[in-house]
Amino acid sequence: MRAIANEQGILVCDFTDRRDIDSTLARVEQQHGPAADGENEHLVMLRRELAAYFDESGQTFTVPLIPGGTECELRMWKYLQTIPFGQTRSYGQQARETGDPAAVRAVGGANGRNFIAILIPCHRVIAVNGDLTGYGGGIERKRWLLDHETRGGLFG
């Protein structure tokens, strides 16, 4: 994974093989200035919290996030952060619960432009029929993350 932070928090945390990661990094630097080299308190906290997530001792993240997006995207990403660890929602549920039941495609688009993976858990949104669709990190990675969170339950 690649992460970028500034003094306020995490700007990007995504998979290095993600499509469009280079253009996203360039956009973030254009919006927030060049990423500083070296350590940052937020990057240290991020590594600690991600390690706990992956070793199954942590289910929440407290590191400050500074996502860059439109008002609609920010609203969608805020909703994603309310989906509890180990649970999923459908794109339709997300559209309804964020105020526009007809905006299922817009929800998918906004989730696809989330470049703070895992911490803003767009992997927890699935098709209404349970299919795993639309994950910027790849469907197999989405399946792994959901399996990890449910420990072999629903998706095992």
JOZIPE-V903145 format. One record per residue. N is the residue number from 0. RES is the residue in three letters. OMEGA is omega as a letter, one per 30 degrees, with the letter a starting at -180 (* if undefined). NEAR is the number of other C-alpha atoms within 12 Angstrom. Layout:
((N | RES | OMEGA | NEAR) (N | RES | OMEGA | NEAR))
This chain:
((0 | MET | l | 20) (1 | ARG | l | 24) (2 | ALA | l | 37) (3 | ILE | l | 41) (4 | ALA | l | 36) (5 | ASN | a | 29) (6 | GLU | a | 20) (7 | GLN | a | 17) (8 | GLY | a | 27) (9 | ILE | l | 36) (10 | LEU | a | 41) (11 | VAL | l | 41) (12 | CYS | a | 36) (13 | ASP | a | 35) (14 | PHE | a | 27) (15 | THR | l | 22) (16 | ASP | a | 14) (17 | ARG | l | 26) (18 | ARG | l | 18) (19 | ASP | a | 19) (20 | ILE | a | 28) (21 | ASP | l | 18) (22 | SER | l | 15) (23 | THR | l | 30) (24 | LEU | l | 30) (25 | ALA | l | 18) (26 | ARG | l | 21) (27 | VAL | l | 28) (28 | GLU | l | 20) (29 | GLN | a | 14) (30 | GLN | a | 17) (31 | HIS | a | 24) (32 | GLY | a | 16) (33 | PRO | l | 16) (34 | ALA | l | 26) (35 | ALA | l | 16) (36 | ASP | l | 11) (37 | GLY | a | 13) (38 | GLU | l | 17) (39 | ASN | a | 21) (40 | GLU | a | 19) (41 | HIS | l | 29) (42 | LEU | l | 32) (43 | VAL | l | 20) (44 | MET | l | 22) (45 | LEU | l | 35) (46 | ARG | a | 26) (47 | ARG | a | 20) (48 | GLU | l | 24) (49 | LEU | l | 28) (50 | ALA | l | 18) (51 | ALA | l | 16) (52 | TYR | a | 23) (53 | PHE | l | 21) (54 | ASP | l | 14) (55 | GLU | l | 19) (56 | SER | a | 15) (57 | GLY | a | 20) (58 | GLN | a | 25) (59 | THR | l | 26) (60 | PHE | l | 29) (61 | THR | l | 21) (62 | VAL | l | 28) (63 | PRO | l | 25) (64 | LEU | l | 33) (65 | ILE | a | 29) (66 | PRO | l | 34) (67 | GLY | l | 28) (68 | GLY | l | 26) (69 | THR | l | 15) (70 | GLU | l | 12) (71 | CYS | l | 24) (72 | GLU | l | 27) (73 | LEU | l | 25) (74 | ARG | l | 27) (75 | MET | a | 39) (76 | TRP | l | 40) (77 | LYS | l | 27) (78 | TYR | a | 29) (79 | LEU | a | 38) (80 | GLN | l | 32) (81 | THR | a | 25) (82 | ILE | a | 27) (83 | PRO | l | 23) (84 | PHE | l | 30) (85 | GLY | l | 28) (86 | GLN | l | 27) (87 | THR | l | 35) (88 | ARG | l | 32) (89 | SER | l | 31) (90 | TYR | l | 39) (91 | GLY | l | 26) (92 | GLN | a | 27) (93 | GLN | l | 37) (94 | ALA | l | 31) (95 | ARG | a | 19) (96 | GLU | l | 23) (97 | THR | l | 25) (98 | GLY | a | 17) (99 | ASP | a | 19) (100 | PRO | a | 17) (101 | ALA | a | 17) (102 | ALA | a | 21) (103 | VAL | l | 26) (104 | ARG | l | 19) (105 | ALA | l | 23) (106 | VAL | l | 38) (107 | GLY | l | 33) (108 | GLY | l | 24) (109 | ALA | l | 34) (110 | ASN | l | 42) (111 | GLY | l | 33) (112 | ARG | l | 34) (113 | ASN | l | 44) (114 | PHE | l | 45) (115 | ILE | a | 46) (116 | ALA | l | 40) (117 | ILE | a | 43) (118 | LEU | l | 40) (119 | ILE | a | 41) (120 | PRO | l | 40) (121 | CYS | l | 49) (122 | HIS | a | 47) (123 | ARG | l | 46) (124 | VAL | a | 46) (125 | ILE | l | 32) (126 | ALA | a | 23) (127 | VAL | l | 17) (128 | ASN | l | 13) (129 | GLY | l | 18) (130 | ASP | l | 21) (131 | LEU | a | 29) (132 | THR | l | 27) (133 | GLY | l | 29) (134 | TYR | a | 36) (135 | GLY | l | 32) (136 | GLY | l | 33) (137 | GLY | a | 23) (138 | ILE | l | 21) (139 | GLU | l | 17) (140 | ARG | l | 25) (141 | LYS | l | 29) (142 | ARG | a | 30) (143 | TRP | a | 25) (144 | LEU | l | 34) (145 | LEU | l | 34) (146 | ASP | l | 25) (147 | HIS | a | 28) (148 | GLU | a | 31) (149 | THR | l | 21) (150 | ARG | l | 19) (151 | GLY | a | 14) (152 | GLY | a | 14) (153 | LEU | a | 16) (154 | PHE | a | 23) (155 | GLY | * | 13))
